[in-house]
Amino acid sequence: MNALFLHDPADLSAGIPGGVQLCSREFLAIVQAAADSTRLHPVSPARGLGFRIRRRLHLGSYLGYDVPAHAAALAAVIREHAIDHVFINRAELLRFAPLLRQLAPAAKLILMSHGNQTGDDLYEVTGPGGRRTGGWHRLTATWQMGLDLRTESWHRRHGLDAVCVMSEEERTLERWLGAGCTIVLPRRLEAAPLTRTPVANRIGYVGTLDHTPNRVALEAVCREFARQPRPAGLELRVCGGPTPVGEDFAARHPLVHYLGRLDDQALRSEAATWSLMLNPLFWLSRGASMKLATALGWGLPVLTTRAGARGYEWGAAAVPVCADDPRRFVQDLLALLASPTALAAAAAASEAAVRAAPDLTTLAGRLRQALQEIN
């Protein structure tokens, strides 16, 4: 297999990598392990005035890239490296599929999906806490969502040979959109244990704070803390950005201590002091929770929801997972903090999850086998 990995450079590199970078790097590692050779090909977003106007006026969907402008470079790399499989990283590059089909008619085109964007868009329009639930914002968002949904489905039915996803839930969504072949590649877990010095009743959270699923979940958890009896000295340490959002959050919730964006080493040092890490998600948002893999690899006790655990395979490991409900989440959280035995068992479950999760070789074999079975 001679593979081409089509990507936006920003999706692989960032000073402090977020979920997009972590997921992109994982997908790339699986492709590299599955292929005989892998050629990376970057495409940068379109900055032209025409594209900006079309995006601003919602005159189409997935208009982030000037596809024809990349035709010559793509033709050259496909010809020079005898490319027979093209992996398109993220649905944002979906409109490259027809061009790639024209340039390499015999090649297999595979979308590496980070999740269905229209799923998040639907919540923004209809969900409690959505940012486009009224007036002109709702109208334009609903129009854009319809355009995006049509584009997503059309390309799956007419342009792609397969879609790689992270969970069984997404496999079902892809079938609904019209994907002919869907391959589940769950998150990899790698052991990187911390030397822990946990502080009693200190809990931690890491995430992008203006991302609606994170924002809504964290707000709901803090509201539940105000309703339920909690231990003295309970402190929620929040890491992530943007900084103004984090500072505002801390100002409104006295138990929150906001730490800002931390680099990897600073975050490891901070997380080593947590008695428990929280991973609350209360609806099926786009993709999978990337920070959960980091916490499990560090050997932290973790409490997640069913929605937060989507995209992981950890066998019989007894990682604490609760219903997608803020009240139940806080109840389970407080019960864990009240029991040193339960916290120790949760830490052991994180270590067991890492051992049970599929490794790179297994995932590469899964990808290779599925692609061989495509007609």
C-alpha positions in Angstrom: 0.0 0.0 0.0 1.4 3.4 -1.1 -0.5 5.9 1.0 -1.0 9.6 0.7 -2.1 11.4 3.9 -3.8 14.7 3.0 -3.9 17.1 5.9 -4.0 20.7 7.0 -0.6 21.4 8.6 -2.3 23.0 11.7 -4.1 19.7 12.3 -0.8 18.0 13.1 1.2 20.7 14.7 0.4 23.1 17.6 2.4 24.6 20.5 0.0 23.0 22.9 -1.8 20.2 21.0 -5.5 19.9 21.4 -7.9 17.1 20.4 -7.6 17.7 16.7 -3.8 17.4 16.8 -3.9 14.3 19.0 -6.5 12.6 16.8 -4.7 13.5 13.6 -1.4 12.1 14.9 -3.0 8.9 15.9 -4.7 8.4 12.6 -1.4 9.2 10.8 0.5 6.6 13.0 -2.1 3.9 12.2 -1.8 4.7 8.4 2.0 4.6 8.6 1.9 1.3 10.4 -0.5 -0.2 7.9 1.1 1.1 4.7 4.3 0.1 2.9 5.0 3.8 2.4 3.2 7.0 3.5 3.6 10.4 1.9 2.3 13.4 3.8 0.8 16.2 1.7 -0.3 19.5 3.4 -3.0 21.8 2.1 -3.5 25.2 3.7 -6.9 27.0 4.0 -8.0 29.4 1.3 -7.5 33.0 2.3 -8.9 34.7 -0.8 -11.5 37.3 -0.7 -14.0 35.3 -2.7 -13.8 32.3 -0.3 -14.2 34.6 2.7 -17.3 36.2 1.2 -18.9 32.9 0.4 -18.2 31.6 3.9 -19.5 34.7 5.5 -22.7 34.7 3.4 -23.2 30.9 3.8 -23.2 30.4 0.0 -22.0 26.8 0.3 -20.5 24.2 2.6 -17.0 23.0 3.4 -15.5 26.1 1.7 -12.3 26.1 3.6 -9.9 25.2 0.8 -9.3 26.1 -2.8 -9.3 22.6 -4.2 -8.4 23.3 -7.9 -5.3 25.3 -6.7 -3.8 22.1 -5.4 -4.5 20.0 -8.5 -1.0 20.2 -10.1 0.9 19.4 -6.8 -1.4 16.5 -6.0 -1.1 15.1 -9.5 2.6 15.2 -9.3 2.9 13.4 -5.9 0.3 10.7 -6.9 2.3 10.0 -10.1 5.7 10.1 -8.5 4.9 7.9 -5.6 2.4 5.5 -7.3 -0.2 6.4 -4.7 -3.0 3.7 -4.5 -4.6 4.8 -1.2 -5.4 8.4 -0.2 -6.4 9.2 3.4 -8.2 12.5 3.9 -7.7 13.8 7.4 -10.9 15.4 8.7 -14.2 16.0 6.9 -13.1 19.6 6.3 -11.1 18.4 3.3 -14.1 16.4 1.9 -14.2 18.5 -1.3 -10.9 17.1 -2.4 -12.5 13.7 -3.0 -13.8 14.4 -6.6 -10.4 15.9 -7.6 -8.5 12.9 -6.2 -10.9 10.5 -7.9 -10.1 12.3 -11.2 -6.3 12.2 -10.6 -6.2 8.6 -9.4 -9.2 6.7 -10.6 -8.0 3.4 -9.3 -6.9 4.6 -5.8 -9.1 4.0 -2.7 -10.2 7.2 -1.0 -10.6 7.0 2.8 -11.9 9.8 5.0 -10.4 9.9 8.5 -13.3 11.3 10.4 -12.9 13.3 13.6 -16.7 13.2 14.0 -19.8 14.5 12.3 -19.8 18.3 12.4 -23.6 18.5 11.8 -24.1 16.6 15.1 -22.5 19.5 17.0 -24.3 22.0 14.8 -27.7 20.5 15.6 -27.0 21.0 19.4 -26.0 24.6 18.8 -29.4 25.3 17.2 -31.7 23.2 19.4 -29.9 22.2 22.6 -30.0 23.9 26.0 -26.8 26.0 26.2 -26.5 26.1 22.4 -25.1 29.4 21.0 -27.4 29.7 18.0 -30.8 29.0 19.4 -32.6 32.2 18.4 -33.1 34.9 15.8 -30.9 35.5 12.9 -28.2 33.2 14.3 -30.6 30.2 14.4 -31.7 30.9 10.8 -28.3 31.1 9.3 -27.0 28.1 11.4 -30.0 26.0 10.3 -29.4 26.9 6.6 -25.7 26.1 6.9 -26.4 22.8 8.7 -28.6 21.8 5.8 -25.9 22.6 3.3 -23.3 20.8 5.3 -25.5 17.7 5.8 -26.2 17.4 2.1 -22.5 17.7 1.2 -21.5 15.2 3.8 -24.0 12.6 2.5 -23.3 13.2 -1.2 -19.6 12.7 -0.9 -20.0 9.5 1.2 -22.4 8.1 -1.4 -20.5 9.2 -4.5 -16.8 10.0 -3.7 -15.4 7.9 -0.8 -14.5 4.2 -0.6 -14.4 4.1 3.2 -14.7 6.3 6.3 -12.6 5.6 9.4 -14.3 6.6 12.7 -13.5 6.2 16.4 -16.7 4.6 17.8 -19.6 2.3 17.0 -22.0 5.2 17.5 -20.2 7.0 14.6 -20.3 3.9 12.5 -24.1 4.0 12.7 -24.2 7.7 11.9 -21.9 7.1 8.9 -24.2 4.4 7.6 -27.1 6.8 7.9 -25.1 9.4 5.9 -24.5 6.8 3.2 -21.0 5.5 3.8 -20.5 2.1 2.1 -17.7 1.0 4.3 -17.0 2.2 7.8 -13.9 1.2 9.8 -13.8 1.7 13.6 -10.4 2.7 14.9 -10.7 3.5 18.6 -8.3 5.6 20.7 -4.9 4.1 21.5 -3.9 4.1 25.1 -0.2 4.4 26.1 1.2 4.1 29.6 3.0 7.2 30.8 2.5 6.9 34.6 2.8 9.9 36.9 4.5 9.9 40.3 1.4 10.9 42.1 1.1 13.1 45.2 -2.7 13.4 45.3 -4.2 16.2 47.5 -7.5 15.2 49.3 -10.6 16.6 47.6 -8.6 18.1 44.7 -10.2 17.2 41.4 -9.1 18.2 37.9 -10.5 19.0 34.5 -8.7 19.6 31.1 -10.5 20.9 28.0 -11.2 23.6 25.5 -13.5 25.8 27.5 -15.4 27.5 24.7 -16.3 24.2 22.9 -20.0 23.9 23.6 -20.0 20.2 24.8 -17.3 21.0 27.3 -18.8 24.4 28.4 -22.3 23.0 28.9 -21.0 19.9 30.8 -18.7 21.9 33.2 -21.4 24.5 33.9 -23.9 21.7 34.7 -21.4 19.9 37.1 -20.8 23.2 38.9 -24.5 23.8 39.3 -24.9 20.4 40.8 -22.0 21.0 43.3 -24.1 24.0 44.5 -27.1 21.8 45.1 -25.5 18.8 46.8 -23.6 18.6 50.1 -19.9 18.5 49.4 -16.7 18.0 51.5 -14.9 20.9 53.0 -12.0 22.0 50.8 -13.3 20.6 47.6 -11.4 22.3 44.7 -11.9 21.9 41.0 -8.7 22.7 39.1 -9.5 23.7 35.5 -6.9 23.7 32.7 -7.4 25.0 29.2 -8.4 28.0 27.2 -9.4 30.5 26.0 -8.2 32.4 29.1 -11.1 34.9 29.3 -13.6 32.1 29.3 -11.7 30.3 32.1 -11.3 33.4 34.2 -15.0 34.2 33.8 -15.9 30.6 34.8 -13.7 30.8 38.0 -15.3 34.2 38.9 -18.8 32.7 38.8 -18.0 29.4 40.6 -16.1 29.7 43.9 -14.8 26.1 44.0 -13.1 26.5 40.6 -9.4 27.4 40.5 -8.4 28.3 36.9 -4.9 27.5 35.8 -4.9 28.6 32.2 -3.3 26.7 29.3 -0.5 24.4 30.5 2.2 22.8 28.5 2.7 19.0 28.8 5.2 19.1 31.6 3.3 21.6 33.6 0.1 19.7 33.1 1.8 16.4 34.3 3.0 18.1 37.4 -0.4 19.6 38.1 -2.3 16.4 37.4 -0.1 14.4 39.8 -1.7 16.3 42.6 -5.3 15.4 41.6 -7.3 12.8 43.6 -9.6 12.4 40.6 -9.9 13.6 37.0 -13.3 14.5 35.6 -14.5 13.7 32.0 -18.1 14.9 31.9 -19.9 14.9 28.6 -23.7 14.6 28.6 -24.5 14.2 24.9 -23.0 12.6 21.8 -20.8 15.5 20.6 -18.4 15.3 17.7 -15.6 12.7 17.8 -14.2 11.3 21.1 -12.8 12.8 24.3 -9.1 12.9 23.5 -8.1 14.0 27.1 -9.5 10.8 28.6 -6.7 8.8 26.9 -4.1 11.0 28.5 -5.6 10.6 31.9 -5.8 6.8 31.6 -2.2 6.6 30.4 -1.1 8.7 33.4 -2.8 6.2 35.7 -5.1 8.8 37.2 -8.4 7.8 38.8 -11.0 9.0 36.3 -14.8 9.5 36.3 -16.4 9.7 32.9 -19.8 9.5 31.4 -21.0 7.0 28.8 -20.8 9.8 26.1 -17.3 10.7 27.4 -16.1 7.1 27.1 -17.2 6.8 23.4 -14.3 5.9 21.1 -12.5 3.6 23.6 -12.1 -0.1 23.9 -10.8 -1.3 27.3 -12.2 -4.7 27.7 -13.1 -5.7 31.2 -11.3 -2.8 32.9 -13.6 -1.3 35.5 -13.1 2.4 34.7 -15.8 4.4 36.5 -18.5 5.3 34.0 -21.8 6.8 34.9 -25.0 7.9 33.1 -25.0 11.0 31.0 -26.6 13.0 33.8 -25.0 15.9 35.8 -26.8 14.9 39.1 -25.6 11.3 38.9 -22.2 12.4 37.8 -21.7 14.6 40.9 -23.1 11.9 43.2 -20.7 9.3 41.8 -17.8 11.8 42.0 -18.5 12.6 45.7 -18.8 8.9 46.5 -15.4 8.2 44.9 -13.8 11.1 46.8 -15.2 9.7 50.1 -13.6 6.3 49.6 -9.8 5.8 49.4 -10.5 2.2 48.4 -12.7 3.3 45.5 -10.1 5.8 44.3 -7.3 3.2 44.4 -9.5 0.8 42.4 -10.2 3.6 39.9 -6.4 4.2 39.4 -5.9 0.4 39.0 -8.7 0.4 36.4 -7.0 3.1 34.4 -3.8 0.9 34.3 -5.9 -2.1 33.3 -7.6 -0.1 30.5 -4.2 0.8 29.0 -3.2 -2.9 29.0 -6.5 -4.0 27.4 -6.8 -1.4 24.7 -5.8 -2.3 21.1 -2.2 -1.3 20.3 -0.9 0.2 17.1 -0.2 -3.1 15.4 -3.7 -4.3 16.1 -5.3 -1.1 14.7 -3.1 -1.1 11.6 -4.0 -4.7 11.0 -7.7 -3.8 11.4 -7.3 -1.0 8.8 -5.4 -3.1 6.3 -7.9 -6.0 6.5 -10.9 -3.7 6.0 -9.4 -2.0 3.0 -8.5 -5.3 1.4 -12.2 -6.3 1.6 -13.4 -3.2 -0.3 -14.6 -4.2 -3.8 
